[in-house]
Amino acid sequence: MPMSSSRPDVDTLAALDRAHLVHPVSAWRQHEERGPMVLSTGRGAWLTDARGNELLDAFAGLWCVNVGYGQESVVQAATAQLRTLPYATGYFGFASEPAIRLAAKLVEITPPSLTRAYLTLGGSEAVDAAVRFIVQYWNARGRSTKKHFISLDRGYHGSSSTGAGLTALPAFHRGFDLPLPTQHYIPSPNPYRHPQGSDAPSLIAASVAALRAKVAELGAHNVAAFFCEPIQGSGGVIVPPVGWLKAMREAARELDILFVVDEVITGFGRTGPMFASEAEGVDPDLMTLAKGLTAGYVPMGATMLSEEVYAAIADAAPAGAPIGHGATYSAHPVGAAVALEVLRLYDEGGILANGQRVARHFAAGLDALRAHPLVGDARHRGLLGALELVSDKASGRGFDAALGLPDRLFAAAYRNGVIFRCFGDSILGFAPALTYTQAEFEQLFLRLRRTLDDVLAVPEVRAALA
């Protein structure tokens, strides 16, 4: 491919992208018009694009590069495994040392209820596997009517043909014939928008009551499981009050439905502890993991199972008959080797501790922006946070979609050298790497405030404010 000095021919790359590369969760025709922003290098919390622009990444890639870019020991772990054994199937009883050690390590660090690990290529696959295992579990128990699943409004559980229906965001349903008749939702526990939001016990009670009511409506004998994120990520970084997760787990147990915690985003130090479930002593029946497991360096996820779920499936199968779930790249040795090194860095490398230490700078920076004319709410836990922008602080009214505020914000942020998530309803999402320094947080909030001021200066935006 033609090169210009040490950089690629960006125009040629853009043309090839427009013509051939299908981007995930994007407006295809709009992308063809705009073209890509090609990233070239990454180091620590910083990215450089193909045109030489330096960008402070405040979203860890896609909630995943928790250890920052350019960790040489992770590169070495992948390289060593590629040289030694680049692939090993898990079929026919084969295994590799990294996969075995990773499964054992995940059982060690996840809640005590989880004793088995099925290794996947990412979060969507982990959710899909969880659904299949749950169906198998209830069939094995002789309770084959339990086929209905409940999740949260604004929840996100991947974009597989099944998981996208558990996801409760319109873009993942439109044109895909979703949700399925067996997929149902209860209200999001959003303190900023919920009628009981300012009263944590009342909000928790309302969520528990909503779950009970939905199970009663469907019939407990028909409901298989409740899926939830401890903090709703792609739904707008919705942070329920402390105690919500524990209460929902207890309700699920009383209702005789399986409780599935989706920690694809919240796991591996993102909210402070290794897992958000850990903070409330929650012991799920299944847990889905990905993103921070390998810090995005290579694809990998996991579905964690309790011994009860695993044993019911195993014991119900005819003697010698396989359980018909698997994939070519399940328990891939290179992914497992990378995951083991990333887990070592969280602990021995001090990255988990650093994330916990600097979270106060993140919280203070977000909270300080509550006073900005555009900001209605700031919310956070650990290094996961959001700003919700409103046109009227008193009522919490948002902005007319025709204003195109998310596009304006993203473009202004890019000009100011910072990347974060701009959700369609004017919520800004942040997930900085756990390696961030105090100085990098100072840069983040300097650039973020400048971005908000730039957008506020747009006449159409200013005119929309109450």
Secondary structure as the mmCIF struct_conf table of DSSP 4:
data_model
#
loop_
_struct_conf.conf_type_id
_struct_conf.id
_struct_conf.beg_label_comp_id
_struct_conf.beg_label_asym_id
_struct_conf.beg_label_seq_id
_struct_conf.end_label_comp_id
_struct_conf.end_label_asym_id
_struct_conf.end_label_seq_id
STRN STRN1 MET A 3 SER A 4
TURN_TY1_P TURN_TY1_P1 SER A 5 SER A 6
STRN STRN2 ARG A 7 PRO A 8
HELX_RH_AL_P HELX_RH_AL_P1 VAL A 10 HIS A 20
HELX_LH_PP_P HELX_LH_PP_P1 LEU A 21 HIS A 23
TURN_TY1_P TURN_TY1_P2 PRO A 24 VAL A 25
BEND BEND1 SER A 26 SER A 26
HELX_RH_AL_P HELX_RH_AL_P2 TRP A 28 ARG A 34
STRN STRN3 LEU A 39 ARG A 43
STRN STRN4 GLY A 44 GLY A 44
TURN_TY1_P TURN_TY1_P3 ALA A 45 ALA A 45
STRN STRN5 TRP A 46 ASP A 49
TURN_TY1_P TURN_TY1_P4 ALA A 50 ARG A 51
STRN STRN6 GLU A 54 ASP A 57
BEND BEND2 ALA A 58 PHE A 59
HELX_RH_AL_P HELX_RH_AL_P3 ALA A 60 TRP A 63
TURN_TY1_P TURN_TY1_P5 CYS A 64 CYS A 64
TURN_TY1_P TURN_TY1_P6 ASN A 66 VAL A 67
STRN STRN7 TYR A 69 TYR A 69
HELX_RH_AL_P HELX_RH_AL_P4 GLU A 72 THR A 84
BEND BEND3 PRO A 86 PRO A 86
HELX_RH_3T_P HELX_RH_3T_P1 TYR A 91 GLY A 93
HELX_RH_AL_P HELX_RH_AL_P5 GLU A 97 ILE A 109
BEND BEND4 THR A 110 THR A 110
TURN_TY1_P TURN_TY1_P7 PRO A 112 SER A 113
STRN STRN8 LEU A 114 THR A 120
BEND BEND5 LEU A 121 GLY A 122
HELX_RH_AL_P HELX_RH_AL_P6 GLY A 123 ALA A 140
TURN_TY1_P TURN_TY1_P8 ARG A 141 GLY A 142
TURN_TY1_P TURN_TY1_P9 SER A 144 THR A 145
STRN STRN9 HIS A 148 LEU A 152
TURN_TY1_P TURN_TY1_P10 ASP A 153 ARG A 154
BEND BEND6 SER A 159 SER A 160
TURN_TY1_P TURN_TY1_P11 SER A 161 THR A 162
HELX_RH_AL_P HELX_RH_AL_P7 GLY A 163 LEU A 166
BEND BEND7 THR A 167 THR A 167
HELX_RH_3T_P HELX_RH_3T_P2 PRO A 170 PHE A 172
TURN_TY1_P TURN_TY1_P12 HIS A 173 ASP A 177
BEND BEND8 PRO A 179 PRO A 179
TURN_TY1_P TURN_TY1_P13 PRO A 181 THR A 182
STRN STRN10 GLN A 183 ILE A 186
TURN_TY1_P TURN_TY1_P14 PRO A 191 ARG A 193
BEND BEND9 HIS A 194 HIS A 194
TURN_TY1_P TURN_TY1_P15 PRO A 195 SER A 198
HELX_RH_AL_P HELX_RH_AL_P8 ALA A 200 LEU A 218
HELX_RH_3T_P HELX_RH_3T_P3 ALA A 220 ASN A 222
STRN STRN11 VAL A 223 CYS A 228
BEND BEND10 PRO A 230 ILE A 231
STRN STRN12 GLN A 232 GLN A 232
BEND BEND11 GLY A 233 GLY A 233
TURN_TY1_P TURN_TY1_P16 SER A 234 GLY A 236
STRN STRN13 ILE A 238 ILE A 238
HELX_LH_PP_P HELX_LH_PP_P2 PRO A 240 PRO A 241
TURN_TY1_P TURN_TY1_P17 VAL A 242 GLY A 243
HELX_RH_AL_P HELX_RH_AL_P9 TRP A 244 GLU A 254
TURN_TY1_P TURN_TY1_P18 LEU A 255 ASP A 256
STRN STRN14 LEU A 258 ASP A 262
TURN_TY1_P TURN_TY1_P19 VAL A 264 THR A 271
BEND BEND12 GLY A 272 PHE A 275
HELX_RH_AL_P HELX_RH_AL_P10 ALA A 276 ALA A 279
TURN_TY1_P TURN_TY1_P20 GLU A 280 GLY A 281
BEND BEND13 ASP A 285 ASP A 285
STRN STRN15 LEU A 286 LEU A 289
HELX_RH_3T_P HELX_RH_3T_P4 LYS A 291 LEU A 293
TURN_TY1_P TURN_TY1_P21 THR A 294 GLY A 296
BEND BEND14 TYR A 297 VAL A 298
STRN STRN16 GLY A 301 SER A 306
HELX_RH_AL_P HELX_RH_AL_P11 GLU A 307 ALA A 316
BEND BEND15 ALA A 317 ALA A 317
HELX_LH_PP_P HELX_LH_PP_P3 PRO A 318 PRO A 318
TURN_TY1_P TURN_TY1_P22 ALA A 319 GLY A 320
BEND BEND16 GLY A 324 GLY A 324
TURN_TY1_P TURN_TY1_P23 THR A 328 ALA A 331
HELX_RH_AL_P HELX_RH_AL_P12 PRO A 333 ASP A 347
TURN_TY1_P TURN_TY1_P24 GLU A 348 GLY A 349
BEND BEND17 GLY A 350 GLY A 350
HELX_RH_AL_P HELX_RH_AL_P13 ILE A 351 ALA A 368
HELX_RH_3T_P HELX_RH_3T_P5 LEU A 369 ALA A 371
BEND BEND18 HIS A 372 HIS A 372
TURN_TY1_P TURN_TY1_P25 PRO A 373 LEU A 374
STRN STRN17 VAL A 375 ARG A 381
TURN_TY1_P TURN_TY1_P26 GLY A 382 LEU A 383
STRN STRN18 LEU A 384 LEU A 389
BEND BEND19 SER A 391 SER A 391
STRN STRN19 ASP A 392 ASP A 392
TURN_TY1_P TURN_TY1_P27 LYS A 393 GLY A 396
STRN STRN20 ARG A 397 ARG A 397
HELX_RH_3T_P HELX_RH_3T_P6 ALA A 401 LEU A 403
HELX_RH_AL_P HELX_RH_AL_P14 LEU A 405 ARG A 415
TURN_TY1_P TURN_TY1_P28 ASN A 416 GLY A 417
STRN STRN21 VAL A 418 ILE A 419
STRN STRN22 ARG A 421 CYS A 422
TURN_TY1_P TURN_TY1_P29 GLY A 424 ASP A 425
BEND BEND20 SER A 426 SER A 426
STRN STRN23 ILE A 427 PHE A 430
TURN_TY1_P TURN_TY1_P30 LEU A 434 THR A 435
HELX_RH_AL_P HELX_RH_AL_P15 GLN A 438 LEU A 456
TURN_TY1_P TURN_TY1_P31 ALA A 457 ALA A 457
BEND BEND21 VAL A 458 VAL A 458
HELX_RH_AL_P HELX_RH_AL_P16 PRO A 459 ALA A 464
#
